[in-house]
Amino acid sequence: MADNKRVLVTGASGFAGGHLVRFLSLRPDLEVWGCDRGQAQGLAVAQPNVRMVLVDLLNPDQARRMIARIRPDDIYHLAGQAFVGQSWTDPWGTFETNVRAQLNLCEAVLAEGLTPRILAIGSMEEYGRVSQSDLPIRETLALRPDSPYGVSKVAQEMLGLQYHLSRGLRVLRARPFNHIGPRQSRRFVAPAFAAQIAAIEAGRQVPVIKVGNLDARRDFTDVRDVVRAYTLLVEHGQEGEVYNIGSGQAHAIRELLDILVSYSDRKITIEIDPARLRPSDVMDVVCDASKLRAATGWQPRITFEASLKDVLDYERANHAL
């Protein structure tokens, strides 16, 4: 592996990070490293050809020691606080985690005199309040974040751009829209519904699903397609630029729930739970990923329905265990 390109995935035991290291580990030309704060969910660590290190990126000394040890050619920076809802209860913790980790990573690369291509992961939440006339959302749309999480991702992404412009770091930026798939935290909508259906089927929950706003429409892409887009951007994207990642199709949360329920033979009742309603909730979101497609040729391969089936089967397997 000495002659192989070294790639580093931060947040390697998270949802997208775990899928990314698994995808990268299939390539014989790469030496794949992952870092995590010690909250491993199993997938990344279970890959025999992925080298894992425990690092707190909020600690600048630990970040530099990791970079000095690995000396990566490419960095996929996925570590961070990724849940919008948590940002309302812990806004400063969200901001500090997302911005400080990016800062320490950039400083570590500079201190070691390295020149890796760095993919900084933003979010569609940076766009915040959008209207029907803004759809589909392009990268040129003004950023109007309406959650503490969205603000933290704007700051993180702009920090990456600043290091590119002023210090010459080879930073690219991605703004993924909603992504779903197996292993996603139950704090997110698809696995939250799927876990309840699996519990109902296993006889561990009464046949009632608690829901929030079902009318909002989101642009969902399977996480396995999203991480494939990340790798294509690192290989073919233009440094300093920002790229949306999304399917270009919007699905109502009600449609998502109906599809999941249709995969079960149980009679299930739906009830509104006020605790699941967010302080701000943009009604419609659709991605324009034409810039990404032009740069890389990327297209999503996994259908919305197939992705939801995989989410439900994953939750069923958890209940079976």
ChimeraX attribute file (.defattr): number of C-alpha atoms within 10 A of each C-alpha:
attribute: neighborCount
match mode: 1-to-1
recipient: residues
	/A:1	10
	/A:2	7
	/A:3	8
	/A:4	12
	/A:5	14
	/A:6	19
	/A:7	24
	/A:8	27
	/A:9	25
	/A:10	27
	/A:11	28
	/A:12	33
	/A:13	27
	/A:14	24
	/A:15	22
	/A:16	23
	/A:17	25
	/A:18	26
	/A:19	24
	/A:20	27
	/A:21	29
	/A:22	22
	/A:23	14
	/A:24	21
	/A:25	20
	/A:26	12
	/A:27	10
	/A:28	12
	/A:29	13
	/A:30	18
	/A:31	22
	/A:32	27
	/A:33	23
	/A:34	26
	/A:35	27
	/A:36	22
	/A:37	16
	/A:38	12
	/A:39	11
	/A:40	18
	/A:41	14
	/A:42	12
	/A:43	17
	/A:44	28
	/A:45	21
	/A:46	13
	/A:47	16
	/A:48	9
	/A:49	18
	/A:50	20
	/A:51	16
	/A:52	22
	/A:53	17
	/A:54	14
	/A:55	20
	/A:56	17
	/A:57	26
	/A:58	19
	/A:59	13
	/A:60	18
	/A:61	13
	/A:62	17
	/A:63	22
	/A:64	22
	/A:65	14
	/A:66	22
	/A:67	19
	/A:68	16
	/A:69	8
	/A:70	18
	/A:71	19
	/A:72	23
	/A:73	16
	/A:74	21
	/A:75	23
	/A:76	25
	/A:77	22
	/A:78	25
	/A:79	25
	/A:80	21
	/A:81	18
	/A:82	19
	/A:83	13
	/A:84	18
	/A:85	18
	/A:86	15
	/A:87	20
	/A:88	15
	/A:89	11
	/A:90	12
	/A:91	17
	/A:92	14
	/A:93	15
	/A:94	25
	/A:95	22
	/A:96	16
	/A:97	18
	/A:98	26
	/A:99	21
	/A:100	20
	/A:101	23
	/A:102	25
	/A:103	18
	/A:104	19
	/A:105	25
	/A:106	22
	/A:107	18
	/A:108	21
	/A:109	21
	/A:110	17
	/A:111	12
	/A:112	13
	/A:113	11
	/A:114	15
	/A:115	16
	/A:116	19
	/A:117	21
	/A:118	27
	/A:119	27
	/A:120	25
	/A:121	23
	/A:122	27
	/A:123	22
	/A:124	25
	/A:125	26
	/A:126	23
	/A:127	22
	/A:128	20
	/A:129	19
	/A:130	21
	/A:131	13
	/A:132	11
	/A:133	7
	/A:134	13
	/A:135	15
	/A:136	19
	/A:137	21
	/A:138	17
	/A:139	19
	/A:140	8
	/A:141	12
	/A:142	14
	/A:143	17
	/A:144	15
	/A:145	19
	/A:146	18
	/A:147	21
	/A:148	23
	/A:149	28
	/A:150	25
	/A:151	22
	/A:152	27
	/A:153	27
	/A:154	23
	/A:155	19
	/A:156	25
	/A:157	26
	/A:158	16
	/A:159	19
	/A:160	26
	/A:161	23
	/A:162	15
	/A:163	18
	/A:164	19
	/A:165	14
	/A:166	8
	/A:167	12
	/A:168	14
	/A:169	23
	/A:170	20
	/A:171	28
	/A:172	25
	/A:173	28
	/A:174	23
	/A:175	23
	/A:176	26
	/A:177	24
	/A:178	22
	/A:179	24
	/A:180	26
	/A:181	26
	/A:182	22
	/A:183	19
	/A:184	20
	/A:185	15
	/A:186	14
	/A:187	13
	/A:188	15
	/A:189	18
	/A:190	23
	/A:191	24
	/A:192	19
	/A:193	23
	/A:194	26
	/A:195	22
	/A:196	22
	/A:197	28
	/A:198	23
	/A:199	19
	/A:200	19
	/A:201	17
	/A:202	12
	/A:203	10
	/A:204	12
	/A:205	13
	/A:206	13
	/A:207	16
	/A:208	14
	/A:209	21
	/A:210	15
	/A:211	20
	/A:212	17
	/A:213	17
	/A:214	15
	/A:215	13
	/A:216	16
	/A:217	20
	/A:218	23
	/A:219	24
	/A:220	27
	/A:221	26
	/A:222	24
	/A:223	25
	/A:224	21
	/A:225	23
	/A:226	25
	/A:227	24
	/A:228	17
	/A:229	25
	/A:230	24
	/A:231	18
	/A:232	17
	/A:233	24
	/A:234	22
	/A:235	13
	/A:236	13
	/A:237	24
	/A:238	15
	/A:239	20
	/A:240	19
	/A:241	13
	/A:242	24
	/A:243	26
	/A:244	24
	/A:245	32
	/A:246	29
	/A:247	25
	/A:248	20
	/A:249	16
	/A:250	18
	/A:251	17
	/A:252	19
	/A:253	19
	/A:254	16
	/A:255	13
	/A:256	20
	/A:257	20
	/A:258	11
	/A:259	15
	/A:260	20
	/A:261	19
	/A:262	11
	/A:263	14
	/A:264	14
	/A:265	8
	/A:266	12
	/A:267	10
	/A:268	15
	/A:269	11
	/A:270	11
	/A:271	11
	/A:272	13
	/A:273	12
	/A:274	11
	/A:275	9
	/A:276	13
	/A:277	14
	/A:278	14
	/A:279	9
	/A:280	10
	/A:281	13
	/A:282	15
	/A:283	16
	/A:284	19
	/A:285	29
	/A:286	25
	/A:287	25
	/A:288	20
	/A:289	23
	/A:290	19
	/A:291	17
	/A:292	22
	/A:293	17
	/A:294	10
	/A:295	15
	/A:296	17
	/A:297	12
	/A:298	20
	/A:299	17
	/A:300	18
	/A:301	11
	/A:302	13
	/A:303	14
	/A:304	20
	/A:305	13
	/A:306	12
	/A:307	21
	/A:308	23
	/A:309	18
	/A:310	17
	/A:311	23
	/A:312	27
	/A:313	17
	/A:314	20
	/A:315	25
	/A:316	19
	/A:317	10
	/A:318	12
	/A:319	14
	/A:320	10
	/A:321	6
